[in-house]
Amino acid sequence: MIDDTIAAIATPLGEGALAVIRLSGNDAMVVADRCFRPAGMNSAKPTEATSHTIHYGHIVDADNRPVDEVLLAVMRAPRTFTAEDAVEITCHGGMVASQAVLQTVLAAGARSALPGEFTRRAFINGRIDLAQAEAVSDVIHARTDLALAAANEQLAGKLSQRIQTLRDELMQTLAHIEAHIDFPDEDIAPDTHTQLTGRIESGLEFIDELLATANEGRILRRGIRAALIGRPNAGKSSLLNQLLGHDRAIVTATAGTTRDTIEETANIRGIPVVFIDTAGLREAADAIEAEGIRRSHESMAQAELILHVLDATEPLTDEDQKYLDQFADRQRLIIANKIDQPAAGEMDFDCITTSATEGTGIEELKVAIRATVWSGEIRADMLPAMINARHQDALCRARTGLANSLAGMQSDATLELIAMDLRIATNAIGEVVGQTATEDLLDQIFGQFCIGK
């Protein structure tokens, strides 16, 4: 199917000033010719146009009736995103206008693109590798400046270059060992043995460095889930509004205002944090509140960070102590709220003091949230190596293969076994950039992309 021409709307669906319909494939210019009518002295038919030029005209249907007034960009292979001939049609936004243009293009001979098919073609045609293809999705879904910076580093090929260098060195080591297998009368000289062992050890150290970034990479891409819990009227919703910087949750003096969980994402010192405001924890007064409390318990179970909010104006209750004990082994922060009012007494445990109504202690809380979930400072040299879960899985398998081959070298195991473990490692490393990827893996990765990308 790589030989056909695909088309899709590349901009978000819905009302907007403009929409872009993207075509890619061997017949992209021919398809565009069938439905584009140039207007003006400087506009041309796509098949006759110079590459990387824009032309004004109209999209027309099979009966030559105008569909929309457009600008059409012509880009000829290989200097395109997919490395194929490509056309991008900028038309009026909105569901009806953009869909009408797309349907006209499809009627002219294009096929509707599958999710991620443009990026998949870029990968298949050698325009980008698999790690860079994943970075395209990361750029689109980035929710903080740091996440965007990390995605752009990977899109630029910084991670791929490191992975490729590692694979090349291990391939040389494997070739050297296999040469000795083919010529068994040639023993490996002691200095050569030391050199080969050193290469494997260096490979292990490098993989460990990459694996150390897995948690940070996961946090930057997906964020963390932080559940605000506590008794009714402790100030959870007010704290949520302060952390978000706008009023998201309803706040009243009446206890139990929040009857359901509320989720909202905020940028906390460069880290995307999904805050979940939960219903106050107490004995439910009715079925609706009971359902809200049930959902609160679900959110607590799924959260990576617990923000336990206590009312500093009231003494601790048995219910407070119950949840303090319950989450003692979880990653959590205890927050004593309402410090702008007279305190009921001293807290005999570490906590962060805040006043959600006055904004006191909010910045300190943000610092504490990042320090709790992030292992260290976010350095610029970390960004190119922020691996994702798929990379982590492949590198773990590669590490196992390298560790086994190193143990074999150190114990003078048979070269065939050492070579087998090295081959497992190099194949796993190749999966990161797509050199040894299967069709099923490609389907899984690109199937998560939006149509039009």
C-alpha positions in Angstrom: 0.0 0.0 0.0 3.1 2.3 0.1 2.6 3.0 -3.7 -0.9 4.6 -3.4 -1.6 8.2 -2.6 -3.1 9.0 0.8 -5.0 12.0 2.1 -6.3 13.3 5.5 -7.2 16.4 7.4 -4.0 17.3 9.3 -5.5 19.9 11.6 -7.8 19.3 14.5 -11.5 18.8 13.7 -13.9 21.5 14.7 -14.5 25.2 14.1 -11.4 27.2 13.2 -10.2 29.8 10.7 -8.2 27.3 8.6 -7.8 23.6 8.0 -5.1 21.7 6.1 -5.7 18.6 4.0 -2.5 16.7 3.3 -1.8 14.4 0.4 1.3 12.1 0.0 2.2 9.5 -2.6 3.4 8.9 -6.2 0.2 10.4 -7.7 -0.3 13.3 -5.2 0.2 15.9 -8.0 -2.1 14.0 -10.4 -4.8 13.7 -7.8 -4.5 17.4 -7.0 -4.7 18.3 -10.7 -8.1 16.7 -10.9 -9.7 18.8 -8.3 -7.6 22.1 -8.2 -8.3 25.0 -10.5 -5.6 27.7 -10.4 -6.7 31.3 -10.3 -4.5 34.3 -11.1 -1.4 34.8 -13.3 1.1 33.2 -10.9 -0.8 30.1 -10.0 -0.2 26.7 -11.8 -1.5 23.2 -11.9 0.3 21.0 -9.3 1.9 18.7 -12.0 3.4 21.8 -13.7 4.3 23.7 -10.5 7.8 24.2 -9.1 8.5 22.4 -5.9 7.9 24.2 -2.6 5.6 26.8 -4.1 2.1 27.9 -3.1 -0.7 28.5 -5.5 -4.1 30.2 -5.2 -7.2 28.7 -6.6 -10.3 26.6 -6.0 -11.1 23.0 -5.2 -13.8 21.8 -7.5 -15.9 18.6 -7.6 -16.3 16.2 -10.6 -18.9 18.5 -12.1 -16.5 21.5 -11.9 -18.5 23.2 -9.1 -16.5 25.2 -6.6 -16.1 23.5 -3.2 -13.8 26.0 -1.5 -11.3 28.8 -2.1 -7.8 27.4 -1.1 -4.0 27.8 -1.1 -2.2 24.7 -2.4 1.4 24.0 -1.6 3.4 21.7 -3.9 6.4 19.8 -2.4 8.2 17.2 -4.5 10.1 14.2 -3.3 12.5 13.7 -1.6 12.3 17.1 0.3 9.1 16.4 2.1 8.1 14.9 5.4 7.3 11.5 3.9 10.1 11.7 1.3 7.3 11.3 -1.3 5.5 13.9 -3.5 3.2 15.8 -1.2 0.5 18.4 -1.5 -1.0 20.5 1.3 -4.3 22.3 0.8 -5.2 25.1 3.1 -8.9 25.7 3.1 -11.5 27.3 5.4 -11.8 25.7 8.8 -14.9 24.0 10.2 -16.3 20.5 10.0 -18.3 21.0 6.7 -15.7 22.9 4.6 -12.7 20.8 5.5 -14.6 17.5 5.1 -16.0 18.7 1.7 -12.5 19.4 0.5 -11.2 16.0 1.8 -14.1 14.1 0.2 -13.4 15.8 -3.1 -9.7 14.8 -2.9 -10.7 11.2 -2.1 -13.1 11.2 -5.1 -10.2 12.4 -7.3 -8.2 9.2 -6.6 -6.6 9.4 -3.1 -7.2 6.9 -0.3 -8.1 7.9 3.3 -4.9 7.7 5.4 -4.7 5.4 8.4 -3.7 6.7 11.8 0.0 7.8 11.7 0.4 6.7 8.1 2.2 9.8 7.0 4.8 9.4 9.8 5.0 5.7 9.1 5.8 6.4 5.4 8.5 8.9 6.6 10.0 6.0 8.6 9.7 3.4 5.8 11.2 5.8 3.3 14.2 6.4 5.6 13.3 10.0 6.3 13.3 9.4 10.1 14.0 6.4 12.3 11.5 4.8 14.7 12.7 6.8 17.8 12.3 10.0 15.8 8.8 8.9 14.6 7.8 8.5 18.3 9.2 11.9 19.0 6.7 13.4 16.5 3.9 12.2 18.7 5.7 13.4 21.8 6.0 16.9 20.2 2.2 17.0 19.5 1.3 15.8 23.0 3.9 17.8 25.0 2.3 19.6 27.9 5.2 21.5 29.3 8.2 23.4 27.8 10.6 20.7 29.2 8.5 17.9 27.6 8.6 19.8 24.3 12.4 20.3 24.6 13.0 16.6 25.2 10.7 15.6 22.3 12.5 18.0 19.9 15.9 16.6 21.0 14.7 13.1 20.1 13.1 14.3 16.9 16.5 15.9 15.9 18.0 12.4 16.2 20.1 12.9 19.4 18.9 9.7 21.0 19.1 7.8 17.7 22.8 8.8 17.2 23.7 7.5 20.7 21.8 4.2 20.0 23.4 3.8 16.6 26.9 4.3 17.9 26.3 1.7 20.6 24.9 -0.8 18.1 27.8 -0.2 15.7 30.3 -0.9 18.4 28.6 -4.1 19.5 28.2 -5.2 15.9 32.0 -4.9 15.5 32.5 -6.9 18.6 30.1 -9.6 17.4 31.8 -9.7 14.0 35.1 -10.2 15.7 33.8 -13.1 17.8 32.1 -14.7 14.8 35.3 -14.5 12.8 37.0 -16.6 15.5 34.1 -19.0 15.4 34.6 -19.4 11.6 38.4 -19.9 12.2 38.6 -22.0 15.4 42.3 -22.5 15.1 42.9 -18.8 15.7 42.7 -18.3 19.5 41.7 -14.8 20.7 44.9 -13.0 21.9 44.8 -11.8 25.5 44.9 -8.2 24.5 42.1 -8.7 22.0 40.1 -10.5 24.7 40.6 -7.6 27.0 39.5 -5.1 24.3 36.3 -7.1 23.5 35.4 -7.4 27.1 36.0 -3.6 27.6 33.6 -2.9 24.7 30.9 -5.0 26.3 31.4 -3.3 29.7 31.2 0.1 28.0 28.0 -0.9 26.4 26.5 -2.0 29.7 27.5 1.3 31.3 25.9 3.3 28.5 22.7 1.3 28.6 22.5 1.8 32.4 22.8 5.6 31.8 19.9 5.5 29.4 17.8 3.3 31.7 18.3 5.8 34.5 16.3 8.4 32.5 13.3 6.1 32.0 11.4 7.5 35.0 12.0 11.1 34.1 11.1 10.4 30.5 7.8 8.8 31.6 7.0 11.8 33.8 7.7 14.3 31.1 5.6 12.4 28.5 2.7 11.3 30.6 3.0 13.4 33.8 2.1 12.1 37.2 -1.3 11.7 38.9 -1.6 13.5 42.2 -4.8 13.0 44.3 -5.9 15.7 46.7 -7.5 13.9 49.7 -8.8 14.8 53.1 -11.9 15.5 55.1 -14.6 17.7 53.7 -14.0 21.4 53.9 -10.2 21.0 54.5 -9.6 23.3 51.5 -8.8 20.7 48.8 -10.7 22.5 46.0 -9.3 25.8 47.0 -5.8 24.3 46.8 -6.5 22.9 43.4 -7.6 26.3 42.1 -4.4 27.8 43.5 -2.2 25.1 41.9 -3.9 25.5 38.6 -3.9 29.3 38.7 -7.6 29.6 37.9 -10.9 28.6 39.4 -11.7 25.1 38.3 -13.5 23.6 41.3 -16.5 25.1 43.0 -15.6 26.4 46.5 -18.1 27.1 49.2 -18.2 27.0 53.0 -20.5 24.1 52.9 -18.7 20.8 53.6 -19.0 18.2 50.9 -19.3 20.5 47.9 -17.2 18.2 45.7 -19.4 15.2 45.0 -17.3 13.8 42.2 -13.6 13.6 41.2 -12.3 16.6 39.1 -9.1 16.2 37.0 -7.0 19.0 35.6 -3.4 19.2 34.4 -0.9 21.9 35.5 2.7 22.6 34.7 4.5 22.3 38.0 8.1 23.4 37.6 8.3 21.8 34.1 6.5 18.6 35.1 2.9 17.9 33.9 0.9 17.0 37.0 -2.7 15.7 36.7 -4.4 16.9 39.9 -7.4 15.0 41.0 -9.7 16.8 43.5 -11.6 14.1 45.4 -14.8 14.1 47.4 -14.2 14.6 51.1 -13.5 11.4 53.0 -16.3 10.8 55.6 -19.3 8.6 56.1 -21.6 9.3 53.1 -24.9 11.1 53.8 -26.6 9.9 50.6 -26.1 7.6 47.6 -24.6 10.4 45.4 -21.9 11.3 48.0 -21.2 7.6 48.5 -20.5 7.2 44.8 -18.2 10.2 45.0 -16.3 8.8 47.9 -16.0 5.4 46.1 -14.5 7.3 43.1 -12.1 9.1 45.5 -10.8 5.7 46.7 -10.2 4.6 43.1 -8.3 7.8 42.4 -6.2 7.3 45.5 -5.3 3.8 44.4 -4.3 5.0 40.9 -2.4 8.1 41.9 1.4 8.2 42.0 1.4 11.0 44.6 -1.0 11.6 47.5 -1.6 15.2 48.7 -3.2 14.8 52.1 -4.8 18.1 53.1 -5.5 18.7 56.8 -7.4 21.5 58.3 -4.9 23.3 60.6 -7.8 25.0 62.5 -9.2 21.7 63.8 -7.6 19.0 65.8 -6.8 15.7 64.2 -9.7 13.2 64.1 -9.6 9.4 64.1 -10.5 9.7 60.4 -7.4 11.9 59.7 -5.2 9.4 61.6 -6.7 6.5 59.7 -5.6 8.0 56.3 -2.3 9.2 57.7 -1.5 5.6 58.6 -3.0 4.1 55.4 -0.7 6.2 53.1 2.4 6.0 55.3 4.1 3.8 52.7 2.9 5.8 49.7 4.7 8.7 48.0 2.9 11.6 49.7 2.9 15.1 51.0 1.0 16.2 54.0 -0.4 19.7 53.8 -1.7 21.8 56.8 -4.1 24.2 55.2 -5.8 27.4 56.5 -2.8 28.7 58.4 -4.2 32.2 58.0 -6.6 31.3 60.8 -5.9 30.4 64.4 -4.3 26.9 64.6 -5.8 24.1 66.7 -2.4 22.9 67.8 1.1 21.8 66.6 1.4 19.1 64.0 3.8 16.4 65.3 4.9 15.3 61.8 6.5 17.0 58.8 4.0 18.9 56.7 3.8 21.9 54.3 1.8 24.8 55.6 -0.5 26.7 53.2 -3.4 29.1 53.0 -5.4 28.4 49.9 -7.5 31.5 50.4 -4.5 33.8 50.5 -2.0 31.8 48.3 0.5 31.4 51.1 2.8 28.4 50.7 1.7 27.5 47.2 5.1 28.0 45.6 6.7 25.9 48.4 4.1 23.2 47.7 5.0 23.2 44.0 8.7 22.9 44.8 7.9 20.0 47.1 5.8 18.2 44.5 8.6 18.3 42.0 11.2 17.3 44.5 9.1 14.3 45.6 8.5 12.8 42.1 11.7 13.9 40.3 15.0 12.2 41.2 17.2 15.3 40.5 17.7 18.5 38.6 16.5 18.7 35.0 19.7 19.2 33.1 20.0 20.0 29.4 22.2 17.0 28.8 19.4 14.7 30.1 16.9 15.8 27.5 18.3 13.9 24.5 18.2 10.6 26.4 14.7 10.7 27.9 13.7 7.1 26.8 10.1 5.9 26.8 8.6 2.6 28.0 9.2 0.8 24.7 12.9 1.9 24.7 13.2 0.8 28.3 11.9 -2.7 27.5 14.2 -3.1 24.5 17.2 -1.8 26.5 16.5 -4.1 29.4 16.6 -7.1 27.1 19.7 -5.7 25.5 21.3 -5.3 29.0 20.5 -8.9 29.8 22.1 -10.1 26.6 25.2 -8.0 27.2 25.5 -9.1 30.8 25.3 -12.8 29.7 27.9 -12.3 27.0 30.2 -10.5 29.5 29.9 -13.3 31.9 30.7 -15.7 29.1 33.8 -13.8 28.2 35.0 -13.7 31.8 34.4 -17.5 32.3 35.8 -18.5 28.9 32.4 -19.9 27.7 32.1 -21.1 24.2 32.2 -18.4 21.6 28.9 -19.6 20.1 27.0 -18.8 23.3 28.7 -15.5 23.7 27.8 -14.6 20.1 24.2 -15.7 20.6 23.8 -13.3 23.6 25.5 -10.5 21.7 23.1 -11.0 18.8 20.2 -10.8 21.2 21.5 -7.6 22.6 22.2 -5.9 19.2 18.8 -6.9 17.9 17.1 -5.4 21.0 19.1 -2.2 20.6 18.1 -2.1 16.9 14.4 -2.1 18.0 14.8 1.3 19.5 15.5 3.0 16.1 13.5 0.4 14.1 16.3 -1.5 12.5 14.9 -4.8 13.8 11.2 -3.8 14.2 8.4 -6.1 13.3 5.2 -5.2 11.4 3.2 -5.8 14.6 5.4 -3.4 16.5 5.0 -0.7 13.8 1.2 -1.2 13.8 1.1 -0.8 17.5 3.2 2.4 17.5 1.7 4.2 14.6 -1.8 3.1 15.5 -1.6 5.5 18.4 -1.1 8.5 16.2 -3.9 10.7 15.0 -5.1 10.5 11.4 -3.3 13.1 9.4 0.0 12.7 11.1 
